[in-house]
Amino acid sequence: MTTTWKITVKDPESGAWIDTGTPLTTTETTRTFDFVTPTTYLVNPAYGDS
């Protein structure tokens, strides 16, 4: 599996967010796995049971 990441860092002095412009790519080759249907969950407590 290959994943490409957008890199954004925060300047500690100005507080500005900086997009590096160059994506980071990582590759996993140690084992295979099956993709399954994802299940989503609402985790924001503001939208919980009323």
C-alpha distance matrix in Angstrom:
0.0 3.8 6.6 10.2 13.1 16.7 19.0 22.5 24.9 28.4 31.4 33.3 36.7 36.6 34.1 32.5 28.8 27.5 24.4 23.3 22.5 19.6 16.1 13.9 10.4 8.4 5.7 5.3 6.8 9.7 9.5 8.5 9.5 11.2 11.2 14.8 17.3 17.3 20.7 22.0 24.8 27.3 27.7 30.3 33.6 35.6 34.5 35.3 38.1 41.3
3.8 0.0 3.8 6.8 10.0 13.6 15.9 19.5 22.0 25.6 28.5 30.7 33.9 33.7 31.4 29.6 25.9 24.2 21.1 19.8 18.8 15.9 12.4 10.4 6.9 5.7 4.4 6.4 8.8 12.0 12.7 12.2 13.2 14.7 14.1 17.5 19.4 18.9 22.2 22.9 25.6 27.8 28.0 30.2 33.7 35.4 34.6 35.7 38.7 41.8
6.6 3.8 0.0 3.8 6.5 10.1 12.6 16.0 18.7 22.2 25.2 27.4 30.6 30.3 27.8 26.1 22.4 20.9 17.9 17.0 16.2 13.7 10.0 8.3 5.6 5.4 6.4 8.5 11.7 14.4 15.1 14.7 14.9 16.1 14.7 17.7 19.0 17.8 20.8 20.9 23.3 25.1 25.1 27.1 30.7 32.3 31.6 32.9 36.1 39.1
10.2 6.8 3.8 0.0 3.8 6.9 9.6 13.1 16.1 19.7 22.5 25.1 28.0 27.5 25.2 23.2 19.4 17.7 14.4 13.5 12.5 10.1 6.4 5.6 4.3 6.5 8.8 11.7 14.9 17.7 18.8 18.5 18.7 19.7 18.0 20.7 21.6 20.2 22.9 22.5 24.7 26.0 25.9 27.4 31.1 32.3 31.9 33.6 36.9 39.6
13.1 10.0 6.5 3.8 0.0 3.8 6.2 9.5 12.5 16.0 19.0 21.4 24.4 23.9 21.5 19.6 15.9 14.4 11.5 11.0 10.7 9.1 5.5 5.1 6.2 8.1 11.3 13.8 17.3 19.8 20.9 20.9 20.8 21.8 19.9 22.2 22.7 20.7 22.9 21.9 23.7 24.5 24.0 25.2 28.8 30.0 29.9 31.7 35.2 37.8
16.7 13.6 10.1 6.9 3.8 0.0 3.8 6.6 10.1 13.5 16.4 19.2 21.9 20.9 18.7 16.4 12.6 11.1 7.9 8.1 7.8 7.4 5.0 6.7 9.1 11.6 14.9 17.6 21.1 23.5 24.7 24.6 24.4 25.2 23.0 25.0 25.1 22.9 24.8 23.3 24.8 25.1 24.5 25.1 28.7 29.5 29.6 31.8 35.4 37.6
19.0 15.9 12.6 9.6 6.2 3.8 0.0 3.8 6.7 10.3 13.0 15.8 18.5 17.9 15.9 13.8 10.3 8.5 6.1 5.8 7.4 7.2 6.1 7.0 10.4 12.6 16.3 18.9 22.4 24.6 26.2 26.6 26.6 27.7 25.7 27.7 27.9 25.4 27.1 25.4 26.5 26.5 25.4 25.8 29.2 30.0 30.6 32.7 36.5 38.6
22.5 19.5 16.0 13.1 9.5 6.6 3.8 0.0 3.8 6.9 9.9 12.8 15.4 14.4 12.2 10.1 6.5 5.4 4.4 6.0 8.4 9.7 9.6 10.8 14.2 16.3 19.9 22.3 26.0 27.9 29.5 29.8 29.5 30.5 28.3 29.9 29.8 27.0 28.2 26.1 26.7 26.2 24.9 24.7 28.0 28.5 29.4 31.7 35.5 37.4
24.9 22.0 18.7 16.1 12.5 10.1 6.7 3.8 0.0 3.8 6.5 9.2 12.0 11.7 9.6 8.4 5.7 5.3 6.6 7.5 10.9 12.0 12.4 13.0 16.5 18.2 21.9 24.1 27.7 29.3 31.2 31.9 31.7 32.9 30.9 32.5 32.4 29.5 30.4 28.2 28.5 27.8 26.0 25.7 28.6 29.2 30.6 32.8 36.6 38.3
28.4 25.6 22.2 19.7 16.0 13.5 10.3 6.9 3.8 0.0 3.8 6.0 8.8 8.3 5.9 5.7 4.4 6.1 8.9 10.5 13.8 15.5 16.1 16.8 20.3 21.8 25.5 27.5 31.2 32.6 34.4 35.1 34.7 35.8 33.7 35.1 34.8 31.6 32.2 29.6 29.4 28.3 26.3 25.4 28.1 28.4 30.2 32.4 36.2 37.7
31.4 28.5 25.2 22.5 19.0 16.4 13.0 9.9 6.5 3.8 0.0 3.8 5.6 5.7 5.1 5.4 6.3 7.2 10.6 11.6 15.1 16.9 18.2 19.0 22.6 24.3 28.1 30.2 33.8 35.2 37.2 38.2 38.0 39.2 37.3 38.7 38.5 35.4 35.9 33.4 33.2 32.0 29.8 28.8 31.3 31.5 33.5 35.8 39.5 40.9
33.3 30.7 27.4 25.1 21.4 19.2 15.8 12.8 9.2 6.0 3.8 0.0 3.8 6.0 5.5 7.9 9.4 10.9 14.3 15.1 18.7 20.2 21.2 21.5 25.0 26.3 30.0 31.8 35.3 36.4 38.5 39.6 39.3 40.7 38.8 40.1 39.9 36.7 37.0 34.4 33.8 32.5 29.9 28.9 31.0 31.3 33.6 35.7 39.4 40.6
36.7 33.9 30.6 28.0 24.4 21.9 18.5 15.4 12.0 8.8 5.6 3.8 0.0 3.8 5.7 8.2 10.9 12.2 15.9 16.9 20.3 22.2 23.7 24.4 28.0 29.5 33.2 35.2 38.7 40.0 42.1 43.2 42.9 44.2 42.3 43.6 43.3 40.0 40.3 37.5 36.9 35.3 32.9 31.5 33.5 33.5 36.0 38.2 41.8 42.8
36.6 33.7 30.3 27.5 23.9 20.9 17.9 14.4 11.7 8.3 5.7 6.0 3.8 0.0 3.8 5.3 8.8 10.5 14.4 16.0 19.0 21.5 23.0 24.2 27.9 29.8 33.5 35.7 39.3 40.7 42.6 43.5 43.0 44.1 41.8 43.0 42.5 39.2 39.4 36.6 36.0 34.3 32.1 30.5 32.6 32.3 34.6 37.1 40.8 41.6
34.1 31.4 27.8 25.2 21.5 18.7 15.9 12.2 9.6 5.9 5.1 5.5 5.7 3.8 0.0 3.8 6.6 9.4 13.0 15.1 18.1 20.5 21.5 22.5 26.0 27.7 31.4 33.4 37.0 38.4 40.1 40.8 40.1 41.0 38.7 39.7 39.0 35.7 35.8 32.9 32.2 30.5 28.3 26.7 28.9 28.6 30.9 33.4 37.1 38.0
32.5 29.6 26.1 23.2 19.6 16.4 13.8 10.1 8.4 5.7 5.4 7.9 8.2 5.3 3.8 0.0 3.8 6.3 9.9 12.4 15.0 17.7 19.0 20.6 24.2 26.2 30.0 32.2 35.9 37.6 39.2 39.7 39.1 39.9 37.5 38.6 37.9 34.8 35.1 32.3 32.0 30.4 28.6 27.1 29.7 29.3 31.2 33.9 37.6 38.6
28.8 25.9 22.4 19.4 15.9 12.6 10.3 6.5 5.7 4.4 6.3 9.4 10.9 8.8 6.6 3.8 0.0 3.8 6.7 9.6 12.1 14.7 15.5 17.2 20.6 22.8 26.4 28.7 32.4 34.2 35.7 36.1 35.5 36.2 33.8 35.0 34.4 31.4 32.0 29.3 29.3 28.0 26.4 25.3 28.2 28.0 29.6 32.2 36.0 37.3
27.5 24.2 20.9 17.7 14.4 11.1 8.5 5.4 5.3 6.1 7.2 10.9 12.2 10.5 9.4 6.3 3.8 0.0 3.8 6.1 8.8 11.4 12.9 14.8 18.5 21.0 24.7 27.3 30.8 32.9 34.7 35.1 34.9 35.8 33.5 35.1 34.8 32.0 33.0 30.6 31.1 30.1 28.8 28.0 31.1 31.0 32.4 35.0 38.7 40.2
24.4 21.1 17.9 14.4 11.5 7.9 6.1 4.4 6.6 8.9 10.6 14.3 15.9 14.4 13.0 9.9 6.7 3.8 0.0 3.8 5.4 8.2 9.5 12.0 15.4 18.3 21.9 24.7 28.2 30.5 32.1 32.3 32.2 33.0 30.8 32.6 32.3 29.8 31.1 29.0 29.9 29.3 28.3 27.9 31.2 31.3 32.2 34.8 38.5 40.2
23.3 19.8 17.0 13.5 11.0 8.1 5.8 6.0 7.5 10.5 11.6 15.1 16.9 16.0 15.1 12.4 9.6 6.1 3.8 0.0 3.8 5.5 7.7 9.8 13.5 16.4 20.1 23.1 26.4 28.8 30.8 31.3 31.6 32.7 30.8 33.0 33.2 30.9 32.6 30.8 31.9 31.6 30.6 30.5 33.9 34.3 35.1 37.5 41.2 43.1
22.5 18.8 16.2 12.5 10.7 7.8 7.4 8.4 10.9 13.8 15.1 18.7 20.3 19.0 18.1 15.0 12.1 8.8 5.4 3.8 0.0 3.8 6.5 9.7 12.9 16.3 19.7 23.0 26.1 28.9 30.6 30.8 31.1 32.0 30.0 32.3 32.4 30.4 32.3 30.7 32.2 32.1 31.5 31.6 35.1 35.3 35.8 38.3 42.0 43.9
19.6 15.9 13.7 10.1 9.1 7.4 7.2 9.7 12.0 15.5 16.9 20.2 22.2 21.5 20.5 17.7 14.7 11.4 8.2 5.5 3.8 0.0 3.8 6.6 9.6 13.1 16.4 19.9 22.7 25.6 27.6 27.9 28.6 29.8 28.1 30.7 31.2 29.4 31.7 30.5 32.1 32.5 31.9 32.4 35.9 36.5 36.9 39.1 42.8 44.9
16.1 12.4 10.0 6.4 5.5 5.0 6.1 9.6 12.4 16.1 18.2 21.2 23.7 23.0 21.5 19.0 15.5 12.9 9.5 7.7 6.5 3.8 0.0 3.8 6.5 10.0 13.2 16.6 19.6 22.5 24.2 24.4 24.9 26.0 24.3 26.9 27.5 25.8 28.1 27.1 29.0 29.6 29.1 29.9 33.5 34.4 34.5 36.5 40.1 42.5
13.9 10.4 8.3 5.6 5.1 6.7 7.0 10.8 13.0 16.8 19.0 21.5 24.4 24.2 22.5 20.6 17.2 14.8 12.0 9.8 9.7 6.6 3.8 0.0 3.8 6.7 10.2 13.5 16.6 19.2 21.2 21.8 22.6 24.2 22.9 25.7 26.7 25.0 27.4 26.7 28.4 29.4 28.7 29.9 33.3 34.6 34.7 36.4 40.0 42.6
10.4 6.9 5.6 4.3 6.2 9.1 10.4 14.2 16.5 20.3 22.6 25.0 28.0 27.9 26.0 24.2 20.6 18.5 15.4 13.5 12.9 9.6 6.5 3.8 0.0 3.8 6.8 10.3 13.2 16.1 18.0 18.4 19.4 21.1 20.2 23.2 24.6 23.4 26.1 25.9 28.0 29.4 29.0 30.6 34.1 35.6 35.4 36.9 40.3 43.1
8.4 5.7 5.4 6.5 8.1 11.6 12.6 16.3 18.2 21.8 24.3 26.3 29.5 29.8 27.7 26.2 22.8 21.0 18.3 16.4 16.3 13.1 10.0 6.7 3.8 0.0 3.8 6.8 10.0 12.6 14.6 15.5 16.7 18.8 18.3 21.5 23.3 22.1 24.9 25.1 27.1 28.8 28.3 30.3 33.6 35.4 35.2 36.3 39.6 42.6
5.7 4.4 6.4 8.8 11.3 14.9 16.3 19.9 21.9 25.5 28.1 30.0 33.2 33.5 31.4 30.0 26.4 24.7 21.9 20.1 19.7 16.4 13.2 10.2 6.8 3.8 0.0 3.8 6.4 9.5 11.4 12.2 14.0 16.4 16.5 20.0 22.3 21.6 24.7 25.4 27.7 29.9 29.6 31.9 35.2 37.2 36.7 37.6 40.7 43.8
5.3 6.4 8.5 11.7 13.8 17.6 18.9 22.3 24.1 27.5 30.2 31.8 35.2 35.7 33.4 32.2 28.7 27.3 24.7 23.1 23.0 19.9 16.6 13.5 10.3 6.8 3.8 0.0 3.8 6.0 7.8 9.1 11.0 13.9 14.6 18.0 20.7 20.3 23.3 24.4 26.6 29.1 28.8 31.5 34.5 36.9 36.2 36.7 39.6 43.0
6.8 8.8 11.7 14.9 17.3 21.1 22.4 26.0 27.7 31.2 33.8 35.3 38.7 39.3 37.0 35.9 32.4 30.8 28.2 26.4 26.1 22.7 19.6 16.6 13.2 10.0 6.4 3.8 0.0 3.8 5.8 7.6 10.6 13.8 15.4 19.0 22.1 22.2 25.3 26.9 29.3 32.0 31.9 34.7 37.7 40.1 39.3 39.6 42.4 45.8
9.7 12.0 14.4 17.7 19.8 23.5 24.6 27.9 29.3 32.6 35.2 36.4 40.0 40.7 38.4 37.6 34.2 32.9 30.5 28.8 28.9 25.6 22.5 19.2 16.1 12.6 9.5 6.0 3.8 0.0 3.8 7.2 10.1 13.8 15.9 19.2 22.5 22.5 25.4 27.2 29.3 32.2 31.8 34.8 37.5 40.2 39.5 39.5 42.1 45.7
9.5 12.7 15.1 18.8 20.9 24.7 26.2 29.5 31.2 34.4 37.2 38.5 42.1 42.6 40.1 39.2 35.7 34.7 32.1 30.8 30.6 27.6 24.2 21.2 18.0 14.6 11.4 7.8 5.8 3.8 0.0 3.8 6.7 10.4 13.0 16.1 19.7 20.2 23.1 25.2 27.6 30.7 30.7 33.9 36.5 39.3 38.3 38.1 40.5 44.1
8.5 12.2 14.7 18.5 20.9 24.6 26.6 29.8 31.9 35.1 38.2 39.6 43.2 43.5 40.8 39.7 36.1 35.1 32.3 31.3 30.8 27.9 24.4 21.8 18.4 15.5 12.2 9.1 7.6 7.2 3.8 0.0 3.8 7.1 9.9 13.1 16.7 17.7 20.9 23.3 26.0 29.2 29.7 33.0 35.7 38.3 36.9 36.8 39.1 42.6
9.5 13.2 14.9 18.7 20.8 24.4 26.6 29.5 31.7 34.7 38.0 39.3 42.9 43.0 40.1 39.1 35.5 34.9 32.2 31.6 31.1 28.6 24.9 22.6 19.4 16.7 14.0 11.0 10.6 10.1 6.7 3.8 0.0 3.8 6.7 9.5 13.2 14.2 17.3 19.9 22.6 26.0 26.6 30.0 32.6 35.3 33.7 33.5 35.6 39.2
11.2 14.7 16.1 19.7 21.8 25.2 27.7 30.5 32.9 35.8 39.2 40.7 44.2 44.1 41.0 39.9 36.2 35.8 33.0 32.7 32.0 29.8 26.0 24.2 21.1 18.8 16.4 13.9 13.8 13.8 10.4 7.1 3.8 0.0 3.8 6.3 10.0 11.8 15.0 18.0 21.0 24.5 25.6 29.0 31.6 34.1 32.2 32.0 33.9 37.4
11.2 14.1 14.7 18.0 19.9 23.0 25.7 28.3 30.9 33.7 37.3 38.8 42.3 41.8 38.7 37.5 33.8 33.5 30.8 30.8 30.0 28.1 24.3 22.9 20.2 18.3 16.5 14.6 15.4 15.9 13.0 9.9 6.7 3.8 0.0 3.8 7.0 8.6 12.1 14.8 18.1 21.4 22.8 26.1 28.9 31.1 29.1 29.1 31.1 34.6
14.8 17.5 17.7 20.7 22.2 25.0 27.7 29.9 32.5 35.1 38.7 40.1 43.6 43.0 39.7 38.6 35.0 35.1 32.6 33.0 32.3 30.7 26.9 25.7 23.2 21.5 20.0 18.0 19.0 19.2 16.1 13.1 9.5 6.3 3.8 0.0 3.8 6.1 9.3 12.5 15.7 19.3 21.0 24.4 26.9 29.2 26.9 26.6 28.4 31.8
17.3 19.4 19.0 21.6 22.7 25.1 27.9 29.8 32.4 34.8 38.5 39.9 43.3 42.5 39.0 37.9 34.4 34.8 32.3 33.2 32.4 31.2 27.5 26.7 24.6 23.3 22.3 20.7 22.1 22.5 19.7 16.7 13.2 10.0 7.0 3.8 0.0 3.8 6.6 9.9 13.3 16.7 19.0 22.1 24.7 26.6 24.0 24.0 25.6 28.9
17.3 18.9 17.8 20.2 20.7 22.9 25.4 27.0 29.5 31.6 35.4 36.7 40.0 39.2 35.7 34.8 31.4 32.0 29.8 30.9 30.4 29.4 25.8 25.0 23.4 22.1 21.6 20.3 22.2 22.5 20.2 17.7 14.2 11.8 8.6 6.1 3.8 0.0 3.8 6.5 9.9 13.3 15.3 18.5 21.2 23.2 20.8 20.9 22.8 26.2
20.7 22.2 20.8 22.9 22.9 24.8 27.1 28.2 30.4 32.2 35.9 37.0 40.3 39.4 35.8 35.1 32.0 33.0 31.1 32.6 32.3 31.7 28.1 27.4 26.1 24.9 24.7 23.3 25.3 25.4 23.1 20.9 17.3 15.0 12.1 9.3 6.6 3.8 0.0 3.8 6.8 10.3 12.6 15.9 18.2 20.2 17.7 17.4 19.2 22.6
22.0 22.9 20.9 22.5 21.9 23.3 25.4 26.1 28.2 29.6 33.4 34.4 37.5 36.6 32.9 32.3 29.3 30.6 29.0 30.8 30.7 30.5 27.1 26.7 25.9 25.1 25.4 24.4 26.9 27.2 25.2 23.3 19.9 18.0 14.8 12.5 9.9 6.5 3.8 0.0 3.8 6.9 9.3 12.3 14.9 16.7 14.4 14.5 16.7 20.0
24.8 25.6 23.3 24.7 23.7 24.8 26.5 26.7 28.5 29.4 33.2 33.8 36.9 36.0 32.2 32.0 29.3 31.1 29.9 31.9 32.2 32.1 29.0 28.4 28.0 27.1 27.7 26.6 29.3 29.3 27.6 26.0 22.6 21.0 18.1 15.7 13.3 9.9 6.8 3.8 0.0 3.8 6.1 9.3 11.4 13.6 11.4 11.1 13.4 16.8
27.3 27.8 25.1 26.0 24.5 25.1 26.5 26.2 27.8 28.3 32.0 32.5 35.3 34.3 30.5 30.4 28.0 30.1 29.3 31.6 32.1 32.5 29.6 29.4 29.4 28.8 29.9 29.1 32.0 32.2 30.7 29.2 26.0 24.5 21.4 19.3 16.7 13.3 10.3 6.9 3.8 0.0 3.8 5.9 8.2 9.9 7.7 8.1 11.0 14.0
27.7 28.0 25.1 25.9 24.0 24.5 25.4 24.9 26.0 26.3 29.8 29.9 32.9 32.1 28.3 28.6 26.4 28.8 28.3 30.6 31.5 31.9 29.1 28.7 29.0 28.3 29.6 28.8 31.9 31.8 30.7 29.7 26.6 25.6 22.8 21.0 19.0 15.3 12.6 9.3 6.1 3.8 0.0 3.8 6.1 8.8 8.1 8.1 11.6 14.5
30.3 30.2 27.1 27.4 25.2 25.1 25.8 24.7 25.7 25.4 28.8 28.9 31.5 30.5 26.7 27.1 25.3 28.0 27.9 30.5 31.6 32.4 29.9 29.9 30.6 30.3 31.9 31.5 34.7 34.8 33.9 33.0 30.0 29.0 26.1 24.4 22.1 18.5 15.9 12.3 9.3 5.9 3.8 0.0 3.8 5.4 5.8 7.1 10.9 13.0
33.6 33.7 30.7 31.1 28.8 28.7 29.2 28.0 28.6 28.1 31.3 31.0 33.5 32.6 28.9 29.7 28.2 31.1 31.2 33.9 35.1 35.9 33.5 33.3 34.1 33.6 35.2 34.5 37.7 37.5 36.5 35.7 32.6 31.6 28.9 26.9 24.7 21.2 18.2 14.9 11.4 8.2 6.1 3.8 0.0 3.8 5.3 5.0 8.5 10.4
35.6 35.4 32.3 32.3 30.0 29.5 30.0 28.5 29.2 28.4 31.5 31.3 33.5 32.3 28.6 29.3 28.0 31.0 31.3 34.3 35.3 36.5 34.4 34.6 35.6 35.4 37.2 36.9 40.1 40.2 39.3 38.3 35.3 34.1 31.1 29.2 26.6 23.2 20.2 16.7 13.6 9.9 8.8 5.4 3.8 0.0 3.8 5.7 8.8 9.4
34.5 34.6 31.6 31.9 29.9 29.6 30.6 29.4 30.6 30.2 33.5 33.6 36.0 34.6 30.9 31.2 29.6 32.4 32.2 35.1 35.8 36.9 34.5 34.7 35.4 35.2 36.7 36.2 39.3 39.5 38.3 36.9 33.7 32.2 29.1 26.9 24.0 20.8 17.7 14.4 11.4 7.7 8.1 5.8 5.3 3.8 0.0 3.8 6.8 8.1
35.3 35.7 32.9 33.6 31.7 31.8 32.7 31.7 32.8 32.4 35.8 35.7 38.2 37.1 33.4 33.9 32.2 35.0 34.8 37.5 38.3 39.1 36.5 36.4 36.9 36.3 37.6 36.7 39.6 39.5 38.1 36.8 33.5 32.0 29.1 26.6 24.0 20.9 17.4 14.5 11.1 8.1 8.1 7.1 5.0 5.7 3.8 0.0 3.8 6.4
38.1 38.7 36.1 36.9 35.2 35.4 36.5 35.5 36.6 36.2 39.5 39.4 41.8 40.8 37.1 37.6 36.0 38.7 38.5 41.2 42.0 42.8 40.1 40.0 40.3 39.6 40.7 39.6 42.4 42.1 40.5 39.1 35.6 33.9 31.1 28.4 25.6 22.8 19.2 16.7 13.4 11.0 11.6 10.9 8.5 8.8 6.8 3.8 0.0 3.8
41.3 41.8 39.1 39.6 37.8 37.6 38.6 37.4 38.3 37.7 40.9 40.6 42.8 41.6 38.0 38.6 37.3 40.2 40.2 43.1 43.9 44.9 42.5 42.6 43.1 42.6 43.8 43.0 45.8 45.7 44.1 42.6 39.2 37.4 34.6 31.8 28.9 26.2 22.6 20.0 16.8 14.0 14.5 13.0 10.4 9.4 8.1 6.4 3.8 0.0
